[in-house]
């Protein structure tokens, strides 16, 4: 008897019949129920193929028919427990397909329901009636084709070749660009940059001009950083009217309101970073703004720009000067420790403000004669000068493994192609106003980073909170940085160096003033199905509310490992979902408990060590949240902030579990309630969702 040659898929298309797929499905169910005999799966798979051959259908069997035959053959062989496991798996897959169908999305990339939900809401193209008109794979093709069009500028006729190469990389989820590139490529909005810094000068004209520019960027889904440090303090004189200035905090509230208004009709939340220099007279009001008024300034992250001199004064109980930026005059002398304590108390209370270490940032400024860097993008990983933008993209480290080891050659290859992709993005980017285009093209800054570090470590069996993990993370960052720099040199040899190279710290050839940066990758890591940035896993099992359904999610690698090693059970997953993590789950092997720590199970100093190890090999900065337990004290925050300065990271953010009511991840108290996460949360700070 001849086995079938093709199978009719659920979408009506046919695909070659592959008995190995049947064998793998049966093998999974067998391992899950404790059967270790490898011949069970192969025997059942052959009996299924024989039964299909006996039926001698003129049309190819459907997927559902094959699965029905699998159930029948398992039952006939007496494997009732395997049959039950197989049926449960079918039901789970049916629920996933049903959820995707409700969203109206064709998911040819086989993404998670959470990923498809986010793509449906904000990324996939829709027609004039609001219907989704592209599949998940077609979205990747759209982006690849639009970006690769830049190739014809340098080598006419080469864009098709690079379209295919970019598309393969994106479809394979080995690399993804920042969200605005995925959303806006080949659309009227056109802005592909993930982040921008805009100037704010001390005049009404400058404030409202910047506000108009900000609205255009937010509408296209871009994030913006500002320093409010040049604005005169509240109560200061307003020349010409004799009135009194309202101060930077009132301007910040104006920008926050505007970002919220634009969000209503835009692609996503209008994220912003507000920075105020530690010497500004209004610094105390800025520091306590969120702690004193929960729910306010919801569109902004807050950071205090601190200097080495201020932190040294804190250490020696010295005096700190508050200076009016309009006059340059000192208006107050205060104990430095008093202000630092206020910062730490506010961060302990609500997670804001973070710190930007401005002297550390500017020691690495590639264009020091263009001015001092005083602000970053919303998540802090890209310090920029006014009007500069940066196109971000991240390598999925979980896809850089071969034979149980890091595939360094593959990592080099992906980094090289990714640098070219991000360089092309600069050329096809739709800049909404000329200042942004001029500054961005003059330095051609890009930010190639990574995501999936925690998953990579778990695959390799290395605990996140270990010396081995810290060393490997640093090695990966160094490898990406070297590959990116080499790619930039080669591109410059063909395309030319960035225009301001003569005024930089570099010598030609070099295509980019900045190449690497580590973003939190909140949304794109969700799309890629991996862990966020360099963050640890936030939970191993939890519940998401998606399209009105409560769907239990299990970390994919843990799920596979548990099934392969035969300790998977519904009871185990429920217990883990109640805990959020596995460290205290005694029924698991010790090495498994060690390899799957979650963010709240890891001591804060390991979070910081990981950030510092990666920062040493990153051109720009690293976005990382130091997660703290609910019991952490203000002194704990103080110690971490000072340790971060000594470790020479460029910025620091802490979040104490439970310190904000609008937390996007919650773990239950002991009992039957499961851990729950917002639809688009993928890790990092539990107080907010990174949309980049």
Order of alpha helices (4+ residues) and beta strands (2+ residues): beta-beta-alpha-alpha-beta-alpha-alpha-alpha-alpha-alpha-beta-alpha-beta-alpha-beta-alpha-beta-alpha-alpha-beta-alpha-beta-beta-alpha-beta-alpha-beta-beta-beta-beta-beta-alpha-alpha-beta-alpha-alpha-alpha-beta-beta-alpha-alpha-alpha-alpha-beta-alpha-beta-beta-beta
